[in-house]
Amino acid sequence: MDEQKLSFEEAYKQLTDLVKKMESGDLPLADAVAAYEQGIKLKAYCEQLLKEAELKIETLKVTPAQA
């Protein structure tokens, strides 16, 4: 799966679904490790999107004051 093509909402939903599966305790060890690895990638991607959104908001807040 290519996280870079997901919206924030899609990535966050996948992340929460993975967490629920892992918390259930029903995954075999290999699947749990794979889910954990995928979760780390999704978490980083979500954080990246949030930082980008925060920078855009900060830019919009600063730009009108300078004009």
N, CA, C, O and CB atoms as a CASP TS submission, in Angstrom:
PFRMAT TS
TARGET T0000
AUTHOR 0000-0000-0000
METHOD Language model
MODEL 1
PARENT N/A
ATOM      1  N   MET     1       0.836  -1.186   0.000  1.00  0.00           N
ATOM      2  CA  MET     1       0.000   0.000   0.000  1.00  0.00           C
ATOM      3  C   MET     1       0.876   1.242   0.000  1.00  0.00           C
ATOM      4  O   MET     1       1.917   1.272   0.656  1.00  0.00           O
ATOM      5  CB  MET     1      -0.948   0.002   1.210  1.00  0.00           C
ATOM      6  N   ASP     2       0.463   2.252  -0.724  1.00  0.00           N
ATOM      7  CA  ASP     2       1.202   3.504  -0.808  1.00  0.00           C
ATOM      8  C   ASP     2       0.479   4.549   0.038  1.00  0.00           C
ATOM      9  O   ASP     2      -0.537   5.103  -0.383  1.00  0.00           O
ATOM     10  CB  ASP     2       1.344   3.979  -2.289  1.00  0.00           C
ATOM     11  N   GLU     3       1.008   4.814   1.230  1.00  0.00           N
ATOM     12  CA  GLU     3       0.377   5.773   2.125  1.00  0.00           C
ATOM     13  C   GLU     3       0.270   7.154   1.492  1.00  0.00           C
ATOM     14  O   GLU     3      -0.661   7.905   1.781  1.00  0.00           O
ATOM     15  CB  GLU     3       1.151   5.860   3.423  1.00  0.00           C
ATOM     16  N   GLN     4       1.225   7.485   0.629  1.00  0.00           N
ATOM     17  CA  GLN     4       1.280   8.826   0.060  1.00  0.00           C
ATOM     18  C   GLN     4       0.067   9.180  -0.798  1.00  0.00           C
ATOM     19  O   GLN     4      -0.116  10.346  -1.148  1.00  0.00           O
ATOM     20  CB  GLN     4       2.521   8.967  -0.759  1.00  0.00           C
ATOM     21  N   LYS     5      -0.754   8.208  -1.139  1.00  0.00           N
ATOM     22  CA  LYS     5      -1.934   8.475  -1.965  1.00  0.00           C
ATOM     23  C   LYS     5      -3.212   8.532  -1.130  1.00  0.00           C
ATOM     24  O   LYS     5      -4.298   8.740  -1.671  1.00  0.00           O
ATOM     25  CB  LYS     5      -2.070   7.408  -3.045  1.00  0.00           C
ATOM     26  N   LEU     6      -3.086   8.348   0.174  1.00  0.00           N
ATOM     27  CA  LEU     6      -4.246   8.358   1.045  1.00  0.00           C
ATOM     28  C   LEU     6      -4.519   9.763   1.569  1.00  0.00           C
ATOM     29  O   LEU     6      -3.596  10.556   1.761  1.00  0.00           O
ATOM     30  CB  LEU     6      -4.048   7.387   2.204  1.00  0.00           C
ATOM     31  N   SER     7      -5.791  10.061   1.796  1.00  0.00           N
ATOM     32  CA  SER     7      -6.115  11.289   2.504  1.00  0.00           C
ATOM     33  C   SER     7      -5.810  11.062   3.980  1.00  0.00           C
ATOM     34  O   SER     7      -5.594   9.929   4.411  1.00  0.00           O
ATOM     35  CB  SER     7      -7.614  11.703   2.283  1.00  0.00           C
ATOM     36  N   PHE     8      -5.794  12.130   4.739  1.00  0.00           N
ATOM     37  CA  PHE     8      -5.557  11.988   6.176  1.00  0.00           C
ATOM     38  C   PHE     8      -6.611  11.077   6.796  1.00  0.00           C
ATOM     39  O   PHE     8      -6.299  10.200   7.601  1.00  0.00           O
ATOM     40  CB  PHE     8      -5.565  13.368   6.870  1.00  0.00           C
ATOM     41  N   GLU     9      -7.856  11.299   6.407  1.00  0.00           N
ATOM     42  CA  GLU     9      -8.952  10.519   6.984  1.00  0.00           C
ATOM     43  C   GLU     9      -8.823   9.031   6.675  1.00  0.00           C
ATOM     44  O   GLU     9      -9.074   8.189   7.537  1.00  0.00           O
ATOM     45  CB  GLU     9     -10.285  11.034   6.469  1.00  0.00           C
ATOM     46  N   GLU    10      -8.433   8.712   5.451  1.00  0.00           N
ATOM     47  CA  GLU    10      -8.257   7.306   5.072  1.00  0.00           C
ATOM     48  C   GLU    10      -7.106   6.666   5.851  1.00  0.00           C
ATOM     49  O   GLU    10      -7.227   5.549   6.354  1.00  0.00           O
ATOM     50  CB  GLU    10      -8.000   7.188   3.559  1.00  0.00           C
ATOM     51  N   ALA    11      -6.001   7.382   5.941  1.00  0.00           N
ATOM     52  CA  ALA    11      -4.835   6.860   6.657  1.00  0.00           C
ATOM     53  C   ALA    11      -5.148   6.689   8.141  1.00  0.00           C
ATOM     54  O   ALA    11      -4.755   5.695   8.752  1.00  0.00           O
ATOM     55  CB  ALA    11      -3.622   7.795   6.472  1.00  0.00           C
ATOM     56  N   TYR    12      -5.851   7.654   8.716  1.00  0.00           N
ATOM     57  CA  TYR    12      -6.190   7.576  10.134  1.00  0.00           C
ATOM     58  C   TYR    12      -7.139   6.417  10.411  1.00  0.00           C
ATOM     59  O   TYR    12      -7.005   5.731  11.424  1.00  0.00           O
ATOM     60  CB  TYR    12      -6.815   8.888  10.603  1.00  0.00           C
ATOM     61  N   LYS    13      -8.085   6.200   9.526  1.00  0.00           N
ATOM     62  CA  LYS    13      -9.009   5.070   9.690  1.00  0.00           C
ATOM     63  C   LYS    13      -8.252   3.749   9.622  1.00  0.00           C
ATOM     64  O   LYS    13      -8.483   2.857  10.438  1.00  0.00           O
ATOM     65  CB  LYS    13     -10.115   5.106   8.612  1.00  0.00           C
ATOM     66  N   GLN    14      -7.353   3.621   8.655  1.00  0.00           N
ATOM     67  CA  GLN    14      -6.556   2.400   8.558  1.00  0.00           C
ATOM     68  C   GLN    14      -5.728   2.195   9.826  1.00  0.00           C
ATOM     69  O   GLN    14      -5.599   1.075  10.319  1.00  0.00           O
ATOM     70  CB  GLN    14      -5.636   2.453   7.323  1.00  0.00           C
ATOM     71  N   LEU    15      -5.175   3.276  10.343  1.00  0.00           N
ATOM     72  CA  LEU    15      -4.373   3.187  11.557  1.00  0.00           C
ATOM     73  C   LEU    15      -5.226   2.732  12.740  1.00  0.00           C
ATOM     74  O   LEU    15      -4.817   1.849  13.495  1.00  0.00           O
ATOM     75  CB  LEU    15      -3.716   4.539  11.864  1.00  0.00           C
ATOM     76  N   THR    16      -6.393   3.320  12.904  1.00  0.00           N
ATOM     77  CA  THR    16      -7.241   2.914  14.022  1.00  0.00           C
ATOM     78  C   THR    16      -7.734   1.480  13.860  1.00  0.00           C
ATOM     79  O   THR    16      -7.873   0.761  14.849  1.00  0.00           O
ATOM     80  CB  THR    16      -8.430   3.860  14.153  1.00  0.00           C
ATOM     81  N   ASP    17      -7.998   1.055  12.630  1.00  0.00           N
ATOM     82  CA  ASP    17      -8.401  -0.341  12.393  1.00  0.00           C
ATOM     83  C   ASP    17      -7.273  -1.309  12.771  1.00  0.00           C
ATOM     84  O   ASP    17      -7.519  -2.357  13.368  1.00  0.00           O
ATOM     85  CB  ASP    17      -8.798  -0.543  10.908  1.00  0.00           C
ATOM     86  N   LEU    18      -6.033  -0.943  12.417  1.00  0.00           N
ATOM     87  CA  LEU    18      -4.887  -1.779  12.779  1.00  0.00           C
ATOM     88  C   LEU    18      -4.739  -1.884  14.297  1.00  0.00           C
ATOM     89  O   LEU    18      -4.469  -2.957  14.835  1.00  0.00           O
ATOM     90  CB  LEU    18      -3.599  -1.215  12.162  1.00  0.00           C
ATOM     91  N   VAL    19      -4.920  -0.758  14.970  1.00  0.00           N
ATOM     92  CA  VAL    19      -4.795  -0.758  16.424  1.00  0.00           C
ATOM     93  C   VAL    19      -5.851  -1.676  17.044  1.00  0.00           C
ATOM     94  O   VAL    19      -5.551  -2.445  17.956  1.00  0.00           O
ATOM     95  CB  VAL    19      -4.929   0.678  16.983  1.00  0.00           C
ATOM     96  N   LYS    20      -7.080  -1.592  16.548  1.00  0.00           N
ATOM     97  CA  LYS    20      -8.152  -2.459  17.068  1.00  0.00           C
ATOM     98  C   LYS    20      -7.817  -3.936  16.864  1.00  0.00           C
ATOM     99  O   LYS    20      -8.016  -4.756  17.760  1.00  0.00           O
ATOM    100  CB  LYS    20      -9.492  -2.127  16.381  1.00  0.00           C
ATOM    101  N   LYS    21      -7.306  -4.267  15.677  1.00  0.00           N
ATOM    102  CA  LYS    21      -6.934  -5.660  15.399  1.00  0.00           C
ATOM    103  C   LYS    21      -5.832  -6.131  16.342  1.00  0.00           C
ATOM    104  O   LYS    21      -5.877  -7.246  16.862  1.00  0.00           O
ATOM    105  CB  LYS    21      -6.477  -5.815  13.939  1.00  0.00           C
ATOM    106  N   MET    22      -4.841  -5.265  16.554  1.00  0.00           N
ATOM    107  CA  MET    22      -3.729  -5.645  17.422  1.00  0.00           C
ATOM    108  C   MET    22      -4.184  -5.766  18.870  1.00  0.00           C
ATOM    109  O   MET    22      -3.735  -6.658  19.591  1.00  0.00           O
ATOM    110  CB  MET    22      -2.592  -4.626  17.311  1.00  0.00           C
ATOM    111  N   GLU    23      -5.067  -4.879  19.295  1.00  0.00           N
ATOM    112  CA  GLU    23      -5.550  -4.923  20.670  1.00  0.00           C
ATOM    113  C   GLU    23      -6.431  -6.141  20.932  1.00  0.00           C
ATOM    114  O   GLU    23      -6.561  -6.577  22.076  1.00  0.00           O
ATOM    115  CB  GLU    23      -6.315  -3.657  20.991  1.00  0.00           C
ATOM    116  N   SER    24      -7.031  -6.686  19.893  1.00  0.00           N
ATOM    117  CA  SER    24      -7.901  -7.843  20.065  1.00  0.00           C
ATOM    118  C   SER    24      -7.114  -9.065  20.529  1.00  0.00           C
ATOM    119  O   SER    24      -7.656  -9.949  21.193  1.00  0.00           O
ATOM    120  CB  SER    24      -8.631  -8.154  18.763  1.00  0.00           C
ATOM    121  N   GLY    25      -5.824  -9.106  20.170  1.00  0.00           N
ATOM    122  CA  GLY    25      -4.991 -10.233  20.553  1.00  0.00           C
ATOM    123  C   GLY    25      -5.202 -11.465  19.697  1.00  0.00           C
ATOM    124  O   GLY    25      -4.671 -12.532  20.004  1.00  0.00           O
ATOM    125  N   ASP    26      -5.974 -11.332  18.624  1.00  0.00           N
ATOM    126  CA  ASP    26      -6.281 -12.478  17.771  1.00  0.00           C
ATOM    127  C   ASP    26      -5.306 -12.663  16.610  1.00  0.00           C
ATOM    128  O   ASP    26      -5.375 -13.666  15.898  1.00  0.00           O
ATOM    129  CB  ASP    26      -7.665 -12.337  17.230  1.00  0.00           C
ATOM    130  N   LEU    27      -4.402 -11.708  16.414  1.00  0.00           N
ATOM    131  CA  LEU    27      -3.467 -11.807  15.290  1.00  0.00           C
ATOM    132  C   LEU    27      -2.309 -12.725  15.638  1.00  0.00           C
ATOM    133  O   LEU    27      -1.772 -12.660  16.744  1.00  0.00           O
ATOM    134  CB  LEU    27      -2.941 -10.418  14.897  1.00  0.00           C
ATOM    135  N   PRO    28      -1.923 -13.576  14.705  1.00  0.00           N
ATOM    136  CA  PRO    28      -0.688 -14.346  14.901  1.00  0.00           C
ATOM    137  C   PRO    28       0.493 -13.377  14.994  1.00  0.00           C
ATOM    138  O   PRO    28       0.413 -12.249  14.508  1.00  0.00           O
ATOM    139  CB  PRO    28      -0.472 -15.374  13.735  1.00  0.00           C
ATOM    140  N   LEU    29       1.557 -13.807  15.602  1.00  0.00           N
ATOM    141  CA  LEU    29       2.706 -12.935  15.846  1.00  0.00           C
ATOM    142  C   LEU    29       3.213 -12.259  14.572  1.00  0.00           C
ATOM    143  O   LEU    29       3.445 -11.051  14.564  1.00  0.00           O
ATOM    144  CB  LEU    29       3.828 -13.731  16.478  1.00  0.00           C
ATOM    145  N   ALA    30       3.383 -13.023  13.508  1.00  0.00           N
ATOM    146  CA  ALA    30       3.905 -12.445  12.253  1.00  0.00           C
ATOM    147  C   ALA    30       2.957 -11.363  11.728  1.00  0.00           C
ATOM    148  O   ALA    30       3.410 -10.324  11.247  1.00  0.00           O
ATOM    149  CB  ALA    30       4.101 -13.554  11.176  1.00  0.00           C
ATOM    150  N   ASP    31       1.667 -11.595  11.816  1.00  0.00           N
ATOM    151  CA  ASP    31       0.691 -10.600  11.362  1.00  0.00           C
ATOM    152  C   ASP    31       0.698  -9.375  12.268  1.00  0.00           C
ATOM    153  O   ASP    31       0.547  -8.248  11.796  1.00  0.00           O
ATOM    154  CB  ASP    31      -0.716 -11.209  11.316  1.00  0.00           C
ATOM    155  N   ALA    32       0.875  -9.597  13.572  1.00  0.00           N
ATOM    156  CA  ALA    32       0.924  -8.482  14.513  1.00  0.00           C
ATOM    157  C   ALA    32       2.144  -7.606  14.245  1.00  0.00           C
ATOM    158  O   ALA    32       2.056  -6.380  14.308  1.00  0.00           O
ATOM    159  CB  ALA    32       0.947  -8.999  15.958  1.00  0.00           C
ATOM    160  N   VAL    33       3.275  -8.231  13.949  1.00  0.00           N
ATOM    161  CA  VAL    33       4.488  -7.471  13.638  1.00  0.00           C
ATOM    162  C   VAL    33       4.293  -6.677  12.345  1.00  0.00           C
ATOM    163  O   VAL    33       4.675  -5.510  12.272  1.00  0.00           O
ATOM    164  CB  VAL    33       5.710  -8.417  13.512  1.00  0.00           C
ATOM    165  N   ALA    34       3.702  -7.303  11.333  1.00  0.00           N
ATOM    166  CA  ALA    34       3.439  -6.608  10.066  1.00  0.00           C
ATOM    167  C   ALA    34       2.465  -5.444  10.291  1.00  0.00           C
ATOM    168  O   ALA    34       2.640  -4.368   9.720  1.00  0.00           O
ATOM    169  CB  ALA    34       2.865  -7.597   9.010  1.00  0.00           C
ATOM    170  N   ALA    35       1.451  -5.662  11.115  1.00  0.00           N
ATOM    171  CA  ALA    35       0.490  -4.602  11.413  1.00  0.00           C
ATOM    172  C   ALA    35       1.177  -3.455  12.149  1.00  0.00           C
ATOM    173  O   ALA    35       0.899  -2.285  11.887  1.00  0.00           O
ATOM    174  CB  ALA    35      -0.682  -5.151  12.250  1.00  0.00           C
ATOM    175  N   TYR    36       2.068  -3.797  13.065  1.00  0.00           N
ATOM    176  CA  TYR    36       2.814  -2.775  13.803  1.00  0.00           C
ATOM    177  C   TYR    36       3.667  -1.940  12.849  1.00  0.00           C
ATOM    178  O   TYR    36       3.687  -0.713  12.939  1.00  0.00           O
ATOM    179  CB  TYR    36       3.704  -3.427  14.883  1.00  0.00           C
ATOM    180  N   GLU    37       4.362  -2.601  11.947  1.00  0.00           N
ATOM    181  CA  GLU    37       5.201  -1.894  10.970  1.00  0.00           C
ATOM    182  C   GLU    37       4.355  -0.969  10.102  1.00  0.00           C
ATOM    183  O   GLU    37       4.737   0.174   9.851  1.00  0.00           O
ATOM    184  CB  GLU    37       5.966  -2.898  10.084  1.00  0.00           C
ATOM    185  N   GLN    38       3.220  -1.459   9.651  1.00  0.00           N
ATOM    186  CA  GLN    38       2.321  -0.637   8.828  1.00  0.00           C
ATOM    187  C   GLN    38       1.775   0.525   9.655  1.00  0.00           C
ATOM    188  O   GLN    38       1.638   1.640   9.153  1.00  0.00           O
ATOM    189  CB  GLN    38       1.152  -1.493   8.262  1.00  0.00           C
ATOM    190  N   GLY    39       1.471   0.265  10.901  1.00  0.00           N
ATOM    191  CA  GLY    39       0.974   1.316  11.784  1.00  0.00           C
ATOM    192  C   GLY    39       1.980   2.428  11.981  1.00  0.00           C
ATOM    193  O   GLY    39       1.611   3.602  12.012  1.00  0.00           O
ATOM    194  N   ILE    40       3.257   2.069  12.115  1.00  0.00           N
ATOM    195  CA  ILE    40       4.310   3.083  12.252  1.00  0.00           C
ATOM    196  C   ILE    40       4.351   3.977  11.013  1.00  0.00           C
ATOM    197  O   ILE    40       4.482   5.196  11.124  1.00  0.00           O
ATOM    198  CB  ILE    40       5.691   2.411  12.476  1.00  0.00           C
ATOM    199  N   LYS    41       4.239   3.370   9.840  1.00  0.00           N
ATOM    200  CA  LYS    41       4.246   4.145   8.591  1.00  0.00           C
ATOM    201  C   LYS    41       3.030   5.068   8.518  1.00  0.00           C
ATOM    202  O   LYS    41       3.152   6.239   8.159  1.00  0.00           O
ATOM    203  CB  LYS    41       4.269   3.201   7.367  1.00  0.00           C
ATOM    204  N   LEU    42       1.865   4.537   8.858  1.00  0.00           N
ATOM    205  CA  LEU    42       0.645   5.345   8.815  1.00  0.00           C
ATOM    206  C   LEU    42       0.699   6.489   9.817  1.00  0.00           C
ATOM    207  O   LEU    42       0.267   7.601   9.516  1.00  0.00           O
ATOM    208  CB  LEU    42      -0.579   4.475   9.086  1.00  0.00           C
ATOM    209  N   LYS    43       1.226   6.224  11.003  1.00  0.00           N
ATOM    210  CA  LYS    43       1.354   7.267  12.022  1.00  0.00           C
ATOM    211  C   LYS    43       2.262   8.391  11.524  1.00  0.00           C
ATOM    212  O   LYS    43       1.930   9.568  11.662  1.00  0.00           O
ATOM    213  CB  LYS    43       1.905   6.675  13.337  1.00  0.00           C
ATOM    214  N   ALA    44       3.382   8.035  10.958  1.00  0.00           N
ATOM    215  CA  ALA    44       4.317   9.042  10.441  1.00  0.00           C
ATOM    216  C   ALA    44       3.666   9.851   9.321  1.00  0.00           C
ATOM    217  O   ALA    44       3.837  11.068   9.249  1.00  0.00           O
ATOM    218  CB  ALA    44       5.613   8.370   9.931  1.00  0.00           C
ATOM    219  N   TYR    45       2.931   9.181   8.460  1.00  0.00           N
ATOM    220  CA  TYR    45       2.256   9.861   7.353  1.00  0.00           C
ATOM    221  C   TYR    45       1.204  10.833   7.885  1.00  0.00           C
ATOM    222  O   TYR    45       1.115  11.967   7.414  1.00  0.00           O
ATOM    223  CB  TYR    45       1.604   8.833   6.403  1.00  0.00           C
ATOM    224  N   CYS    46       0.409  10.398   8.860  1.00  0.00           N
ATOM    225  CA  CYS    46      -0.603  11.273   9.443  1.00  0.00           C
ATOM    226  C   CYS    46       0.052  12.492  10.101  1.00  0.00           C
ATOM    227  O   CYS    46      -0.435  13.615   9.964  1.00  0.00           O
ATOM    228  CB  CYS    46      -1.453  10.500  10.470  1.00  0.00           C
ATOM    229  N   GLU    47       1.149  12.264  10.810  1.00  0.00           N
ATOM    230  CA  GLU    47       1.864  13.374  11.435  1.00  0.00           C
ATOM    231  C   GLU    47       2.387  14.353  10.393  1.00  0.00           C
ATOM    232  O   GLU    47       2.340  15.566  10.595  1.00  0.00           O
ATOM    233  CB  GLU    47       3.018  12.851  12.285  1.00  0.00           C
ATOM    234  N   GLN    48       2.884  13.827   9.279  1.00  0.00           N
ATOM    235  CA  GLN    48       3.385  14.683   8.199  1.00  0.00           C
ATOM    236  C   GLN    48       2.258  15.552   7.642  1.00  0.00           C
ATOM    237  O   GLN    48       2.436  16.754   7.445  1.00  0.00           O
ATOM    238  CB  GLN    48       4.010  13.827   7.071  1.00  0.00           C
ATOM    239  N   LEU    49       1.104  14.945   7.390  1.00  0.00           N
ATOM    240  CA  LEU    49      -0.029  15.704   6.861  1.00  0.00           C
ATOM    241  C   LEU    49      -0.496  16.769   7.845  1.00  0.00           C
ATOM    242  O   LEU    49      -0.845  17.876   7.437  1.00  0.00           O
ATOM    243  CB  LEU    49      -1.184  14.766   6.524  1.00  0.00           C
ATOM    244  N   LEU    50      -0.506  16.447   9.133  1.00  0.00           N
ATOM    245  CA  LEU    50      -0.913  17.425  10.137  1.00  0.00           C
ATOM    246  C   LEU    50       0.076  18.585  10.214  1.00  0.00           C
ATOM    247  O   LEU    50      -0.336  19.737  10.357  1.00  0.00           O
ATOM    248  CB  LEU    50      -1.044  16.756  11.505  1.00  0.00           C
ATOM    249  N   LYS    51       1.366  18.299  10.122  1.00  0.00           N
ATOM    250  CA  LYS    51       2.368  19.364  10.141  1.00  0.00           C
ATOM    251  C   LYS    51       2.218  20.272   8.928  1.00  0.00           C
ATOM    252  O   LYS    51       2.336  21.492   9.038  1.00  0.00           O
ATOM    253  CB  LYS    51       3.780  18.772  10.184  1.00  0.00           C
ATOM    254  N   GLU    52       1.956  19.669   7.770  1.00  0.00           N
ATOM    255  CA  GLU    52       1.761  20.467   6.558  1.00  0.00           C
ATOM    256  C   GLU    52       0.539  21.359   6.689  1.00  0.00           C
ATOM    257  O   GLU    52       0.571  22.520   6.282  1.00  0.00           O
ATOM    258  CB  GLU    52       1.620  19.560   5.331  1.00  0.00           C
ATOM    259  N   ALA    53      -0.533  20.830   7.250  1.00  0.00           N
ATOM    260  CA  ALA    53      -1.745  21.619   7.442  1.00  0.00           C
ATOM    261  C   ALA    53      -1.489  22.757   8.432  1.00  0.00           C
ATOM    262  O   ALA    53      -1.958  23.877   8.232  1.00  0.00           O
ATOM    263  CB  ALA    53      -2.901  20.724   7.938  1.00  0.00           C
ATOM    264  N   GLU    54      -0.750  22.466   9.490  1.00  0.00           N
ATOM    265  CA  GLU    54      -0.427  23.490  10.477  1.00  0.00           C
ATOM    266  C   GLU    54       0.396  24.612   9.849  1.00  0.00           C
ATOM    267  O   GLU    54       0.155  25.787  10.125  1.00  0.00           O
ATOM    268  CB  GLU    54       0.331  22.874  11.659  1.00  0.00           C
ATOM    269  N   LEU    55       1.372  24.254   9.001  1.00  0.00           N
ATOM    270  CA  LEU    55       2.182  25.270   8.328  1.00  0.00           C
ATOM    271  C   LEU    55       1.339  26.134   7.401  1.00  0.00           C
ATOM    272  O   LEU    55       1.546  27.345   7.325  1.00  0.00           O
ATOM    273  CB  LEU    55       3.307  24.613   7.540  1.00  0.00           C
ATOM    274  N   LYS    56       0.398  25.527   6.700  1.00  0.00           N
ATOM    275  CA  LYS    56      -0.493  26.287   5.815  1.00  0.00           C
ATOM    276  C   LYS    56      -1.334  27.274   6.622  1.00  0.00           C
ATOM    277  O   LYS    56      -1.518  28.424   6.223  1.00  0.00           O
ATOM    278  CB  LYS    56      -1.409  25.333   5.016  1.00  0.00           C
ATOM    279  N   ILE    57      -1.840  26.808   7.759  1.00  0.00           N
ATOM    280  CA  ILE    57      -2.661  27.682   8.604  1.00  0.00           C
ATOM    281  C   ILE    57      -1.830  28.841   9.129  1.00  0.00           C
ATOM    282  O   ILE    57      -2.275  29.988   9.119  1.00  0.00           O
ATOM    283  CB  ILE    57      -3.275  26.891   9.778  1.00  0.00           C
ATOM    284  N   GLU    58      -0.622  28.538   9.588  1.00  0.00           N
ATOM    285  CA  GLU    58       0.256  29.595  10.085  1.00  0.00           C
ATOM    286  C   GLU    58       0.580  30.605   8.980  1.00  0.00           C
ATOM    287  O   GLU    58       0.621  31.810   9.226  1.00  0.00           O
ATOM    288  CB  GLU    58       1.552  28.991  10.649  1.00  0.00           C
ATOM    289  N   THR    59       0.808  30.112   7.776  1.00  0.00           N
ATOM    290  CA  THR    59       1.091  30.996   6.647  1.00  0.00           C
ATOM    291  C   THR    59      -0.106  31.889   6.352  1.00  0.00           C
ATOM    292  O   THR    59       0.048  33.086   6.107  1.00  0.00           O
ATOM    293  CB  THR    59       1.464  30.179   5.402  1.00  0.00           C
ATOM    294  N   LEU    60      -1.291  31.304   6.376  1.00  0.00           N
ATOM    295  CA  LEU    60      -2.501  32.099   6.132  1.00  0.00           C
ATOM    296  C   LEU    60      -2.731  33.145   7.224  1.00  0.00           C
ATOM    297  O   LEU    60      -3.230  34.235   6.943  1.00  0.00           O
ATOM    298  CB  LEU    60      -3.719  31.183   6.034  1.00  0.00           C
ATOM    299  N   LYS    61      -2.375  32.825   8.452  1.00  0.00           N
ATOM    300  CA  LYS    61      -2.548  33.775   9.538  1.00  0.00           C
ATOM    301  C   LYS    61      -1.559  34.924   9.419  1.00  0.00           C
ATOM    302  O   LYS    61      -1.886  36.052   9.790  1.00  0.00           O
ATOM    303  CB  LYS    61      -2.388  33.079  10.883  1.00  0.00           C
ATOM    304  N   VAL    62      -0.361  34.667   8.911  1.00  0.00           N
ATOM    305  CA  VAL    62       0.678  35.677   8.819  1.00  0.00           C
ATOM    306  C   VAL    62       0.500  36.532   7.559  1.00  0.00           C
ATOM    307  O   VAL    62       0.686  37.748   7.608  1.00  0.00           O
ATOM    308  CB  VAL    62       2.060  35.016   8.826  1.00  0.00           C
ATOM    309  N   THR    63       0.154  35.925   6.468  1.00  0.00           N
ATOM    310  CA  THR    63       0.077  36.614   5.174  1.00  0.00           C
ATOM    311  C   THR    63      -0.847  37.828   5.182  1.00  0.00           C
ATOM    312  O   THR    63      -0.417  38.885   4.720  1.00  0.00           O
ATOM    313  CB  THR    63      -0.384  35.652   4.119  1.00  0.00           C
ATOM    314  N   PRO    64      -2.086  37.756   5.672  1.00  0.00           N
ATOM    315  CA  PRO    64      -2.947  38.937   5.652  1.00  0.00           C
ATOM    316  C   PRO    64      -2.384  40.092   6.468  1.00  0.00           C
ATOM    317  O   PRO    64      -2.604  41.246   6.101  1.00  0.00           O
ATOM    318  CB  PRO    64      -4.316  38.582   6.166  1.00  0.00           C
ATOM    319  N   ALA    65      -1.677  39.836   7.545  1.00  0.00           N
ATOM    320  CA  ALA    65      -1.125  40.887   8.379  1.00  0.00           C
ATOM    321  C   ALA    65      -0.020  41.649   7.665  1.00  0.00           C
ATOM    322  O   ALA    65       0.200  42.831   7.929  1.00  0.00           O
ATOM    323  CB  ALA    65      -0.602  40.306   9.670  1.00  0.00           C
ATOM    324  N   GLN    66       0.680  40.962   6.751  1.00  0.00           N
ATOM    325  CA  GLN    66       1.771  41.592   6.023  1.00  0.00           C
ATOM    326  C   GLN    66       1.273  42.396   4.832  1.00  0.00           C
ATOM    327  O   GLN    66       1.993  43.260   4.332  1.00  0.00           O
ATOM    328  CB  GLN    66       2.758  40.546   5.559  1.00  0.00           C
ATOM    329  N   ALA    67       0.084  42.138   4.377  1.00  0.00           N
ATOM    330  CA  ALA    67      -0.409  42.792   3.157  1.00  0.00           C
ATOM    331  C   ALA    67      -0.839  44.195   3.364  1.00  0.00           C
ATOM    332  O   ALA    67      -1.273  44.854   2.418  1.00  0.00           O
ATOM    333  CB  ALA    67      -1.534  42.039   2.591  1.00  0.00           C
TER
END
